[in-house]
Amino acid sequence: MAIRLIFTEDDEVLFKRTREVVKFDDKLGELFDDMRETMKKADGVGLAAPQVGLLKKAAVIEVDDIYLEMVNPRIIFAEGEQIDFEGCLSVDPSKNCKVLRPQKVTVEAFDRHGKKYQKELEDMAARACCHELDHLEGILFYEKAYKEPKKPQTEIIATDKEDTAQQ
């Protein structure tokens, strides 16, 4: 296992769509081992292949007691909403912002050996999964920054009678 270089938002690889993985071999297993070690060393909860310079549909997340290696992942079910701050190992922390994500997702993917699986995720694990899948499409979290709806301002309009009464 090795620590890999984490690419930053200055690198165009982060803005490109990835290609499907078709070969499930030792090299893919080594990539997952390296990504997990790199993510842990950087104190992250997820890492996608483009973040280590590879345009492959592969990502890992580790939240609480959940560790997932995802090959060619896709979300097949999403429910609810959660709005919270996100950051990224590839992005300057000054760009952290709120992002709207599903509260619950079901992801379908393959493991490192080519076995298909489905996993239900909630809360932070669902957020991390969505964040990493965005990386596989060349999307960075701040492109989805949540904008608080503007509250309507109430105007107070005084009538002539009120103006006169106050004088």
N, C-alpha and C positions, 0 to 999 in steps of 0.2 A: 504494500500500500504506500501511496505517496500523496503528499500535499500538492495540489495543483494550483496554478495561478488563477485567481478570480478576475475575470475581465470586468472592466468598468464601462459606464455608459458612454465613454468616449470611443469604445470599440464597436464598429458597425455590426459585428456578429450578433450583438444583443438585439438588433432591430430586424433580423432576418427570420423567416419561417424555417422551421427545421424539417428534416426528412425522416420518413418512417424507418425504424430499425427493422432489418430483415434477417440479420445474422445474429443468432443467440449463441455466443461462444465465450471462451475464457477472457477474451479482450473486453467484452461487455461486462462481465463479472468484475474485472479489474477496474473498469471505469466506475462502477457503482461503489466498490470498496474505496477508491480514491475520492469520489464525490462525498461519501459519508464522512470520511476522515477530514476532508477539507472543510466541509460544512461545520463539523463539530469544533475544529480549531478556530474557525471564524465566529463561533458562537451564534450560528444561524439555526433556523428550523426547516430550511428547505434549500435546495440547489438544483438548478436545471443545467443540462449539458451545454447550452450556449454560454453559460456563465464561466465555463472552463474551456471555451473556445470551440466547441463541437456542435455542428448543426444536426444533431440527432434528437429524436423524440424520446428523451430519457430524463427522468428527474427523480429526486429523493425528497422525502419529508420525514422529519422526526419531531413529533409533538407529544409531550408527556410519555405515555407508554406505547405510542403508535410509531412504528417505523415502516415506511413503504418505499419500495423501489418500483418505479412506474415506467414501463416501456410502451410507447404508442398509446398513451392514456387519453381518455375522453370522458367527459362528464355526461352521464346518461340520465341523471335526475338531479334537480335542484329545488330547494324549498326554503321559504323564509328569507329574512334579510338580517344582515348585521352590518353596522357601520363602525369602523374603528381605524386607528392609525396603522399604517404599514410602513415598513422600511425594507431595504434590500441590501444584500452584501455587495451588489454591483453599483449601488447608487449612493451618492453623498447624503449623509443623514439630514442635511438641511432641507432635502426635498421630501422627507417623510410627510405623509398627508393621510387624511381619512379616505377610505375606499369602501364602497358598497359592495358586499359579497353575499352569496347565499349563506344562510345559517346552517344548512344541511345539504350535502351532496352525496351522490353515489358515483364513484369513479370506476370505470372499467379499464383494465390495463393488462399487460403481460408482465410476469416477473422475469428475472434475469435468465431463466431457463426456457422461456417461451410458453409458460403455462398462463392461460387467461384467468383473471379473477375479477371480482367486483368487491368493493369495500365502501361501506357507508361511513361518512365522516361528518362530524359536527363541530361547530364553534371554531376554535383556532386551527384545528386540523383541516376543516373545510376551507378556511381562509388560506392556509398555506398551500393546499392543493391547487386552488384556483390561481393563486399567485404564480406558482411554478408552471402551470399549464399556459398561462399568459406568456411566460418566457418562451415557450415552445412555438408561439405564434409571432414572436418578435415584438411583444407588447410589454412595456414597463409600467409598473403600478401607478405612477404619477400621471400617466395618460388617462387613467380612470378616476382621477381625483373627484371626490364627492363634493358637490357644491350644496351647501345648506340652502333650503328654499328660503327666499326672502319673505319676511313677515310683512304683511300689509301695514302701512303706517296709517294711523288714524289722524285725520286732520280735524282740528277744532276751528269751526268757523263761527265767529261771533255775528249775531244779527245786530241791526241798528238799535233795536230796543235794549239789548244787553249792553251795548256800548254806551248808550245814554244813561242807563241805570247805574253803571259803574262810575259815572262822572260826578 
